[in-house]
Amino acid sequence: MKPYLKSIAAVLGLGTALAVAPVSAQQNITIRFPVEYAANFSAGLGDQDFVKRIEELSNGRIKARFVAGGAMYKGNDLVQALLRGDVEMTTIVPAYWTSVAPKVQLFDLPYAFPDYETFDRVAANKAFVSKVYADVEAKGAKVLGLMVNLYILPGTRAKQLLEPKDFAGLKLRGVGKVNSTTMKVLGANAVSINITEMPAALQQGLVDGMQTLMDAYVEYKFYDQIKYVTDARYQLIYYPWTVNAKWWNGLAPADQKLIQQAVDDALAINRQRVLKLHAEAEATLKSKGVSVVRLTPAQEKTWQDATAPVWPQFEGEIGKDLIDEFRKVRAP
């Protein structure tokens, strides 16, 4: 049985040993847990699973104050707040960690995770994940797991993107340094712009299209302007589940186990949910008149070959040895 299925069995049974075993009880604990994305996105739903689960496992003694939508902190400010200890926990897209830990760009390389099963294999290798996030942990954070989300999908107003040559000359929203480099290799111009500014940018012609998650196309109603979406698998979005290391180390071991179990359970539930959300969002887009095309394996191989030059470009920042080890870790 796969690790995430075992966790789901534990969740459905609501009877892990941790839930009934005596703990070395501390005082009541409140975990400040802000994120910058919407609560009803895939990752936000996973966060809420944790909030519910930790209260169940601790019989209400440990609570999480979950604040979504960037209402408390967002972006680099959220990273710094976690490292300072102004918050105890967050799940934030790894692009924000790259300024303090360039190695985390490894998982953003094009086709690093061509399918969810590859992600599962890598995420389950905690020793390797810790190596990739070593600089993050050295700065004062601890990674409790990796929460998978959906793939970034390119969408445009004017045409379907089926071959690498279709990107030539397009201005598309870039998502982080590696992704922007990937767009450049394909011939597009990556524009750094916040997703909330995209409707105006599209209306004004500042961009020809964008890259975002299937459910984000629906949530932000981009179907009013984006008419072509390509279901390609060149970058899988995920969130490192991080806590402030000083706070974590100050917890009783029993409380650490409870929190880790709640995170593991939330990750397992979310892993199953993402496929359902993807399908539902695709159906909604099609109902709104958007053409959604899934690349064939042969087309995907063409994209993979075209973006392969991005990998050696980041050897200096990530490390060739780490990249080579990653190739082995992700292999079936």
C-alpha positions in Angstrom: 0.0 0.0 0.0 1.3 3.5 -0.9 2.2 5.8 1.9 -0.5 8.3 1.2 -3.2 5.5 1.1 -2.1 4.3 4.5 -2.5 7.9 5.8 -6.0 8.1 4.3 -6.9 4.8 6.0 -5.9 6.3 9.2 -7.9 9.5 8.6 -11.0 7.6 7.7 -10.7 5.4 10.7 -10.1 8.4 12.9 -8.2 6.1 15.2 -4.4 6.5 14.9 -2.4 5.4 17.9 -1.4 9.0 18.3 -5.0 10.0 18.9 -5.4 7.7 21.9 -1.9 7.5 23.3 -1.0 9.5 26.4 1.1 12.6 25.6 3.4 14.6 27.6 0.9 17.5 27.7 2.0 21.1 27.5 -0.2 24.1 27.9 -2.7 24.7 25.2 -1.0 25.5 21.9 -2.2 28.0 19.2 -0.4 27.8 15.8 -0.5 31.0 13.8 -0.9 29.7 10.3 -1.3 32.4 7.5 -1.1 31.7 3.8 -1.4 34.1 0.8 -3.7 32.1 -1.4 -7.5 31.7 -1.2 -8.9 29.3 1.4 -11.0 27.4 -1.3 -8.0 26.6 -3.5 -6.7 23.0 -3.4 -3.9 24.0 -1.0 -6.2 26.0 1.2 -8.5 23.0 1.5 -5.5 20.9 2.5 -4.6 23.5 5.1 -8.1 23.3 6.5 -7.8 19.6 6.7 -4.8 20.0 9.0 -6.7 22.5 11.2 -9.5 20.0 11.7 -7.2 17.1 12.2 -4.9 18.6 14.7 -7.8 19.5 16.9 -9.1 16.0 16.7 -5.8 14.4 17.5 -5.1 16.7 20.5 -8.7 16.7 21.8 -8.8 20.5 21.2 -5.6 21.3 23.1 -3.8 22.3 19.9 -5.5 24.7 17.6 -4.4 26.4 14.4 -5.4 30.0 13.6 -5.6 29.7 9.8 -5.7 33.0 7.9 -5.9 32.9 4.1 -5.8 35.4 1.3 -2.6 37.2 2.4 -4.6 39.0 5.1 -1.8 38.6 7.6 1.4 38.2 5.5 2.1 37.3 1.9 5.1 36.7 -0.4 8.6 37.3 0.9 7.1 39.0 4.0 5.5 35.7 5.0 8.8 33.9 4.6 10.5 36.4 6.9 7.7 36.3 9.4 8.1 32.6 9.7 11.8 32.8 10.1 11.5 35.5 12.8 8.9 33.4 14.7 6.1 35.9 14.2 4.1 33.0 12.8 4.6 29.3 13.5 3.5 27.7 10.3 2.8 28.3 6.6 2.5 26.7 3.2 3.9 29.0 0.5 4.9 28.4 -3.1 8.7 27.6 -3.1 9.5 30.4 -5.5 9.5 32.7 -2.4 12.2 30.5 -0.8 14.6 30.8 -3.7 16.2 34.1 -2.5 17.5 32.3 0.7 17.7 28.8 -0.7 18.4 28.6 -4.5 18.5 24.8 -4.4 14.7 24.5 -4.0 14.5 25.6 -7.7 15.3 21.9 -8.5 11.7 20.9 -8.2 10.6 23.7 -10.6 12.8 22.5 -13.5 10.6 21.6 -16.6 9.2 18.1 -16.4 10.8 17.5 -13.0 7.5 15.8 -12.1 5.8 14.6 -15.4 3.1 12.8 -13.3 1.8 12.7 -9.8 3.4 9.3 -9.1 6.8 10.8 -9.7 6.1 13.5 -7.2 4.9 10.8 -4.7 8.2 9.0 -5.0 10.3 12.1 -4.4 8.1 13.5 -1.6 8.3 10.2 0.3 12.1 10.4 0.2 12.4 12.7 3.2 16.2 12.5 3.4 16.4 13.9 -0.2 13.8 16.5 0.4 15.8 17.6 3.5 18.9 17.9 1.3 17.1 20.1 -1.2 15.7 22.3 1.6 18.9 22.3 3.7 19.4 26.0 3.2 15.8 26.7 4.2 16.3 24.7 7.4 19.6 26.4 8.1 17.8 29.7 8.0 15.4 28.7 10.8 12.6 26.7 9.2 11.7 23.0 9.2 9.9 21.2 6.4 7.3 18.8 7.6 6.2 17.6 4.1 5.4 18.6 0.5 1.8 19.3 -0.4 1.1 18.6 -4.1 -1.2 20.9 -6.0 -2.1 21.2 -9.7 0.0 21.7 -12.8 0.6 25.2 -14.2 -1.2 25.4 -17.5 -0.7 28.0 -20.3 -3.7 29.8 -21.6 -4.1 32.5 -24.3 -6.7 34.6 -25.8 -5.9 33.9 -29.4 -4.6 30.4 -30.1 -4.0 26.9 -28.7 -0.4 26.0 -27.7 0.3 22.6 -29.1 3.9 22.8 -30.2 6.9 24.6 -28.8 7.0 26.9 -31.9 3.5 28.2 -30.8 5.1 30.1 -27.9 7.2 32.3 -30.2 6.7 36.0 -29.5 3.9 35.6 -26.9 3.9 37.6 -23.7 2.9 35.3 -20.9 2.8 35.6 -17.1 5.9 34.0 -15.6 5.8 32.1 -12.3 9.3 32.3 -10.7 12.8 32.3 -12.2 12.9 28.7 -13.5 9.5 29.0 -15.1 10.3 32.3 -16.8 13.5 30.8 -18.1 11.4 27.9 -19.5 9.2 30.4 -21.3 12.3 32.1 -22.8 13.7 28.8 -24.1 10.3 28.2 -25.8 10.4 31.6 -27.4 7.9 33.5 -25.2 8.5 36.6 -23.2 7.8 36.0 -19.5 6.1 38.9 -17.7 6.3 39.1 -13.9 2.9 40.1 -12.7 0.6 39.2 -9.8 -2.3 37.0 -10.7 -4.7 39.6 -9.3 -3.5 42.1 -11.9 -4.0 39.8 -14.8 -7.6 40.8 -15.8 -6.5 44.4 -16.4 -3.2 43.3 -18.1 -5.2 41.1 -20.5 -7.7 43.9 -21.2 -4.9 46.4 -21.9 -3.0 44.0 -24.1 0.1 44.0 -21.8 0.1 40.2 -22.0 -1.2 37.6 -24.5 -1.9 35.0 -21.9 -0.8 33.5 -18.7 0.1 30.4 -16.8 -1.9 29.3 -13.7 -3.7 26.4 -12.2 -6.8 24.9 -13.6 -8.9 25.9 -10.6 -7.5 29.4 -10.7 -8.8 29.9 -14.2 -12.2 29.3 -12.7 -11.8 31.1 -9.4 -10.7 34.3 -11.0 -13.1 34.0 -14.0 -10.3 34.2 -16.5 -12.5 32.3 -18.9 -14.0 35.7 -19.8 -10.8 36.4 -21.7 -8.7 33.3 -21.9 -10.2 31.0 -24.6 -7.5 28.4 -25.1 -5.9 26.3 -22.3 -3.3 23.6 -22.9 -3.2 20.8 -20.3 0.6 20.3 -20.4 2.6 18.8 -17.5 5.8 20.9 -17.5 5.6 22.2 -14.0 3.7 20.8 -11.0 3.0 23.3 -8.3 3.5 22.1 -4.7 3.9 23.8 -1.3 6.6 22.9 1.3 4.8 22.6 4.7 7.1 24.7 6.9 7.2 25.6 10.6 9.5 27.9 12.6 12.3 25.6 13.7 12.9 27.3 17.1 9.2 27.0 18.0 9.2 23.3 16.8 12.2 22.4 18.8 10.6 23.8 21.9 7.6 21.5 21.6 7.3 18.3 23.6 8.1 15.3 21.4 4.5 14.0 21.8 3.2 17.3 20.4 5.6 17.2 17.5 4.3 13.7 16.7 0.7 14.9 16.8 1.4 17.9 14.5 3.4 15.8 12.1 0.6 13.2 12.0 -2.0 15.9 11.2 0.2 17.2 8.4 0.7 13.7 7.0 -3.0 13.1 7.1 -3.8 16.5 5.4 -1.2 15.8 2.7 -2.8 12.4 2.0 -6.3 13.7 1.7 -5.2 16.6 -0.6 -3.3 14.1 -2.8 -6.6 12.5 -3.7 -8.5 15.7 -4.0 -6.3 17.4 -6.6 -7.4 15.0 -9.4 -11.1 15.7 -8.6 -10.5 19.5 -8.6 -8.7 19.4 -11.9 -11.5 17.5 -13.6 -14.2 19.7 -12.1 -12.4 22.9 -13.1 -11.8 21.6 -16.7 -15.5 20.8 -17.0 -16.4 24.3 -15.9 -14.0 25.9 -18.3 -15.4 23.9 -21.2 -18.9 24.9 -20.2 -17.8 28.6 -20.5 -16.6 28.1 -24.0 -12.9 27.6 -23.3 -11.0 25.1 -25.5 -9.0 22.8 -23.2 -6.7 20.4 -25.0 -4.6 17.7 -23.2 -1.2 17.1 -24.9 -0.6 13.6 -26.3 2.4 11.7 -25.0 4.2 12.4 -28.3 3.5 16.2 -28.0 4.5 16.2 -24.3 7.8 14.5 -25.4 8.4 17.3 -27.9 7.9 19.9 -25.2 10.2 18.0 -22.8 13.0 17.9 -25.4 12.5 21.6 -26.2 12.8 22.7 -22.5 15.7 20.3 -21.6 18.3 23.1 -22.0 16.9 24.8 -18.9 18.3 22.1 -16.6 22.0 22.8 -17.3 21.4 26.5 -17.0 20.6 26.1 -13.3 23.5 23.7 -12.5 25.4 26.6 -11.0 22.6 27.6 -8.6 21.3 24.2 -7.7 24.4 22.0 -8.1 25.0 19.4 -10.7 25.5 16.7 -8.1 22.1 17.4 -6.6 20.4 17.4 -10.0 22.1 14.1 -10.9 20.9 12.6 -7.6 17.4 13.9 -8.3 17.3 12.0 -11.6 18.0 8.8 -9.6 15.5 9.5 -6.8 12.6 10.2 -9.1 13.2 7.1 -11.3 10.6 4.3 -11.0 
